[in-house]
Amino acid sequence: MTRLILARHGNTFGPGDTPVWVGARSDLPLVEKGVAQARALGEALKQAHIVPDFIWAGPLQRTREAARIAAEIAGFDPTRINIETRLAEIDYGAWEGKTNAGIEAAGGGAELAAWDEQSIYPATPGWQPAEAQIIADVVSLLDEARGKAGLVVTSNGILRFFARAAHNAGNFPGHKVATGHVCIMDYVNGKWCILSWNAAPEIAFSVA
């Protein structure tokens, strides 16, 4: 069976911080809660007796750190984690470092809503790479994952493109993934199918 567990890294903002858009240019570490979320992922994998065939992590320290912590707890050799540039988070251009309110005040409210609700790639803030490149990267990763069971640790923007590659993506509107949450996809009869999207690890593994 081909199965992918897709995980978003944990929190990079503490209780007193104002969350802003952080993409490829903001290489933030996990905060205390983010570390706890990574540990929770590892514990859930361990309790479900899941040892993946491979672990891929994006190159930013928040994704690398989350993957390492989860791997160690789950019994996967962290030196075997593959740091995958195709999982690098989007560069959010003019939105980088801004709050949602700041983006709306600058006239980006409609594009912000379209991204949040429908994963429509915005045209004006100068996101990089091009949408077509992200689609191609995700398709290539999905092709390489066939026949295996793996864990992918990346960021919210990239995870949305995995959802869009599934034949039942329309059953999961928005495609947003909260920090520390996971999604599960299987490859069945020549198609990728979402089994669970944006669930806490212990919940996702108990139903999939």
Secondary structure, 3 states (H helix, E strand, C coil): CEEEEEEECCCCCCCCCCCCCCCCCCCCCCCHHHHHHHHHHHHHHHHCCCCCCEEEECCCHHHHHHHHHHHHHHCCCHHHCEECHHHCCCECHHHCCCCHHHHHHHHHHHHHHHHHHHCCCCCCCCCECCHHHHHHHHHHHHHHHCCCEEEEEECHHHHHHHHHCCCCHHHCCCCCCCCCCEEEEEEECCEEEEEEEEECHHHHHHHC
